[in-house]
Each structure stands twice: as C-alpha cells, then as structure tokens.
Amino acid sequence: MARNLTEMNRINNTDGRTASRARLTNGLVNNDGKWLLPSSRGVQRRISRRVKPLASWIVYYALLFSLCVSVGAGLLKADVDFSNYDTPLFQQMVNRIKDKGAARLGEGVNTQDRYFIVPFAFQDRWIKPQLSHSFISVIRVLADGKQPSLTPGFRRGRYKNRNFEAFTISWVPHDFGTNPVCVFDGFGSRIFPKWNKCPIVVGRNFRLDETLKVAMNDKSSVGMWGPYEIRKEAFDLGVKRKLLLDGGTIKYKADDRLTRKDRVAINCFHAMANLEELYPNGGFLGTGFRMWGINGTARVLIEYTKAVRDKGLLLEPVDIKKDLYGFVYAPERNSRRLYDPFPNASAYYQ
C-alpha cells in the first residue's frame, strides 16, 4: 500500500514537471512552430541572464580572433617609424649597426680588435620561399691606434675614429634578383627530395648592398638582429666559410637535403648556420618546414646560442624575439597597413 502511494506521488510529480515544461514551451513557440520570447518579465530576466553572458563571450572571442588574424598577418601594429624614411635602406641598416656597435665598444680606448656578427633575413607578405632569404655580416673593429694587416676583399670603413672591415655571407644563385629562385618543383617535392626537379646552379656570395637591393626591389620586409660580439675564433670561422663559398667548389640548391652532405650544393640557410659544422640539419625534414626568411635566421640563432655560446664564442646573450628589428617597405610617407612582422620597425622606400 505504501509502495503504491509512493509510486502515485512520483507519477504526479513527474506529470506536474512535464506539464510545467509544456506550458513553458507553449509560451516560447507560436502556432507556426517558431520560437518566441514570452512576455513574462521573470522568464525574460532568466533568459537575459543566460543570453547576455553567452553573447558577451561570442563578441569577446570574435574580437580576439580578429586581433590574432591581424597580428599574424603583420597588420595590427604600433606605428612604424618614418623618421628615416628618406634615408636609403642600406644606409639605415648600416647606421643602426654602427650605433649599436659603438655602444657596445664604449667610449674608452679600444686596445684590441673586437668582432661582431649581424644576422639578417627578408621575406614577403606571404612568406614565399623563393622570395625569402637568410644572410649574415661579420665585422672586425680594429684596435685604436694600431694599423694591423687588413684582409683583401673585405669592405673597409671608419666610424667615430675607429677603423673596421666587414664581409657578408649571402649565398644565393649567381643570377639572384634577375631570375626566380627554384625551391620546390614537382608534386610531393616538399616531402620527398628525390621528387624535386629544381636543378643545382652556380652560386655566388653577394655583398650586403647587393642583397639589400634585391630585397628592396621585391618590396620585402627586412629584419636584423645584433650586432652581437663574438670571439676572434668565431670571426676566423666566418672567414673560413666565406673563402670556401668564394672558392667555386660549392654550388647552390635551395632544397639541399640530398646535396649538402656530399658538399655538392647548399642553400643560404646552411651557408651561414653553425660555422663549426659545414652542413647542419635545419629542423623538420632536414631543410625545415617554413624554415626560411625570419624563421630560417631565427633557427640559425638557436644554433648559435646553444653550440657557439657554450664554447665561449658568442659573448652576448641573445633574445631572438626582442632583438629583432625590422625595415618595412612603405610606398608613401606615413602609409598604413604595411607588412610589419617585427616588434619594432622603420619604413623605407629606396
């Protein structure tokens, strides 16, 4: 008997809840079966309390997504510096190298030679591998008041009463800037190097001004790190690498997975990477997935900070993200929506 009463109560409660749901549903649906907001203020407040947070989250994530897309595309950035807009790109970069190098040297007497490296990269808005490049300049600042022997073929200069010599490792096809660089040609060539139809070509080590001219003609965004001070042993390794490239025994191939180990042909990345090891691997699939342009040079700096600094050849700490400074092409002064993938950048047009 008690069991039957309990069961009847459970059924009545269930029927009551079901009827309540039905009344609420009827209030939200019209005769055509379309959902409506009921006129009851209590229900409206309950729905409003639920809908408003949901709407707020939708708006928040929509704005956040749009910000991420803009930043990833290099569009939503602080204003680019236009104060040196009329100064040619090459001169802007040289001036920055001199100023930062002078700050590192200090105002006192420089009693011994000092050595520096300046890594570079450039790429276009779509980061196409054929329009991307990694390269590096190596600098020797001569001791004050001394006239040691200079290296033939190196660029020479003077800044704040200090003499210096410099060279650049910028390994590219001999017709770089004239004909497109073949990187991947053929179905599946990015994954399987044997399927890549790009030929091995004669390479040439471009000077810094020649390299920047190509970047300027392509309206590329150019990044630089440093200068970072290094020991003489690291400078000597850079000289050794330059002489090897200039010797004519090494050729160029952008996808060098099958050619670098036999010292047949290498790309710009491996020409400057880890000066102690001639042909180190470059990340995913050997050559690297999107491992060109800024990413390519950043990868080189990772090797430098691990292998070179551990051996005492790199004398300064490296912050790959914060140390990066850029130069972006602007068709007119104070142009907007420039391709600016850098934390800080200056504008150029010539």
N, C-alpha and C positions, 0 to 999 in steps of 0.2 A: 504493500500500500504506500509506504513512504517513498519507495523507489518510483512508483508511478507518479506521485506528486512532484517529485524532483524532476522527472522527465518532462512533465507537463510545463513546469516553470521554465525549464531550459528551452522548450519549444516556443513558449510565449515570448521569452526574451529575444530569441532569435527572430521570431516573426516581427517583434517590435523594431529591432535594429534594421531588418530588411525593409520594413515599411518606412522607417525614417530615411534610409538611403534612397528609397524610391521617391519620396517627397522631395528630397534634395535634388535628385536627378531630374525630376519633372520641372523643378524650378530653373534648372540650367539648360533645358532643351525645349525648343519651341515645337510647334506642330510639324514643322518640316524636318525635324531631327537635327537642327543646328544648335550649337551651344551658345547660351546666353548668360550674361551676368545677372543674377537675381537682384531685385530691388531692395531686399533686406539689407539694412546697414550693417548688421552683425556679420552676415555672410560676406558682404563686400569688404569689411575690415579684415576678416580672416583671410580672404583671397588676396587682398592687397598686401597683407603681411608676408604672404608666401611669394607673391609675384615680384614685389619690389626688390628683395634680395637677389632673386634669380635674374631679373633684368639688370641689376647693378653688376652682377658677375659677368653677364654676357657683354655688357658695354666695356667693362674692365679688360676682359680678355681680348675683345676686338681691338681696343686701343693698344694693348700690349703687343698683339700680333703685328699690328701695323707699324709700331715702333721697331720691332725686331726686323721686319722686312726692310724698312728704310735704312736702318743702321747697317744691316748686312749688305745692302746694295751700295753703301758708302754715300748715301744722300742726306741723311739726317745728322748733320754735324755742326759743331760750332763754326763760326765764320772763319773762312780761310784768310790767312794774312796776305794782303795785297800791297804791303808797304814796299816790297822789292819787285813789283810787277814789271817794271820797265828794265830790270836787270836780266840779261840772258840766263837761261837755266844753268849752263855750265859755270858761269861766274857766281851765281847764287850758291851753288854747291861748293865751289872752291872756297868762297868766303866763309861758309859755315865750317868747313874743315879747318881752315886757318884759325878762326876764332876759338873753336873748341880745343884745337891742338895747343894754341898759345896758352889757354887757361890751364891745361894740364902741365905744360912746361914751367909755368910760373914766371915771375919777374927776375929771379936770381940768375946768377951765371950758370950756364949750361956747360959743365965740364966734360961731358962725354956725349957720344952720339945717342940719340933716342929714336925709337922705332914705333910705328903705328900701322894699324890696318883700318880700312874703311869699307865695310861690306855694303853692297848696293843691290837693288832689284827694280825692275819695272814690269808693268802689266797693264792691260786694257780693262775696260769696264766688265767685260765678260770673261776675263782671265783665260783667254785662249792660249794654249801652249806655244803656238807659233808666233805669238806677239808678246811673249814673256821672256825675261832674261835675268840671270843672276851673275854678278861680277864683283870684283874686289880691287881696291887700290892699296898699295903698300908704300909706306913713306919712311924715309930716313931723314931725321933732322940732325944736321952736323953740329958738333960741339962748338961753342963760342970761341972765336979767336984762333981756330985751327983750320988748316986747309988740307984735309985728308984727300986721298985719291977718290975721284968720282967714278961711278960706273958708266961705261959707254952706253948710249942709247936710252938712258933714263931721262925723264923730264926734270929740269932743274929750275929752281926759283929761290926767292928770298922774301921773307916776311918778318917784320919787326927786327931787322938786323940779324936774322938767323937764316942760314942757307939750308936748303933741303933738296933732296932728289926723290923721285917717286916713279912708280910704274903701276900698270893695271893688268890684271888677269881677266880678260873678257874674251872667252873662247867661243867663236861663232863661225859659221860658214864664211868662206872668203868673199862671197857676194852678199853678205848680210846687209839688209836695208835696201837692196836692189831687187832681189828675188825672194819670194816667200820661203820660210824655213819649213821643210818637210819633217813632221814629227811622227804622226801615225797615218799610215796609208794602207787600207785594206780591212775587210771585215774581221773583227776579233783581234786586231793588231795590238790593241792596248793591253790585252791579256796574254796573248801568245806572241813573243817577239819574233819567232820564225815566220809569222804571217805578215810582218811589217815590210812593205815594199819600198820604204824610204831608202835611198842609196847612201852610201858613205861618200862624203865630199871632202874636198880640201878645206882645212880650217885655217883661220888666221886670228891672231891675238890683237884685238882692237885697242886703241888708246881710249882713255876716258872721254875725251871730247868727241871722238868718232862714235862711241857707244851712245852717248847722250844725244847726239844728233839724230840717231835712228829713233830713240825714244821720243824726241821732240816731234819728228816728222809723223810718228804714229799717234801723237797727242796722248801719250801714255802717262800714267801716274808713276812717279819715280820715288823710291824710298831709299833711305840711307841710315846706317847705324854707326855709332862711334863719332870720331876716331877712338880706337882702343889702343892702349900702349901694349907693346909686346917686347920680348927679349930679342937680342941680336940673333940667337939661334933660329927663332921663328922667321925673322926677316930673311935669313940665309936660305931657309926652306922655300920661301916665296920666290927668291931669285932663282933657285934651282928649278922650280916649277915653270917659271917664265922662260928660262933658257930651253927647257925641254919642249915647250909648246912652240917656241920660235925656231926650233931645230928642224922642223919639217917631217919628223918621223911619225908624228901623231896626226890623225885626221879627225874630222868632226862627224858625229852622228847623234841626233837628238835622243833617240832611243838606243842607248848603248849597252843594253843588257847582254848582248852576245859579242860585243867587240871590245869592251873596256878591259876585261881580264887578260886578254892576249895583247894588250897595248896597241890595238889597231886604230880605234877611234873612240872618242869620249864626247860628252856634252859639256855645256857651260857649268853645270852644277858640279860635276866630278872634277872639272879642271881646277876649281877653287876649293873643293871640300877637303878637309883634313890633309894638310900639306905634308904630313908624315907618311900617309898611306896614299899611294897613287890613285887607286880606283876603289874607294869605299862604296858600300851599298848606300842607296838613298831612300830607304823606307820601303813602303809597300810595293811589292813586285819589282824590287831592285831599283828601278828608276824612280818609282814613287807615284802614288795616286794623287793627282793635282799637286805634285811636288815640283812646282815651277814658280817663277816670279817671286813674290814676297814669301810664300811658303817654302820655296826652294832655298832662299838665302837664310830664312829662319832655321831651316834644318841644318845648314852649314854651321850656324852659330851654336846650335845644340852640340854638334860635334866638337867645336872649338872649346866650349865651356867645359865639356867633360874630358876630352882627351888632351887638349893643348894646355888648358889651365892646370890640370892635375900634374902636369910635368913642369909647371912653372914658366911656361912660355907666354901665357896671357897674364898681364899684370893688373888688369882691372876687372871688376865684376861686370857681368852683362845681364841686363834685363831686356829680353828680346822684344817685349811689347812696349814698354815705356821708352826705350831708347830709340825706337823707330820714329824718324821724322820724314815727312813727305813733301813732294813738289807736284802740284796738280795743274793740268792744263786748263786755262780759262780763256775763252775766245775774246772776252772783253773784261775791262776792269770791273770788279765787283759783280761778276757773273754769279748766278746761283745754280743750284742743283748740279754741282760738279761731282765728278767721280773722285771721292776722297776716302780711301780706306785706311787713313792714318789717324792717330790720336792728335797730331798737330801737323800743319802743312802750310806751305807758301804757294802762291799762284805764280805761274809763268805762262808766257805765250811765244817766246822766241828762244 
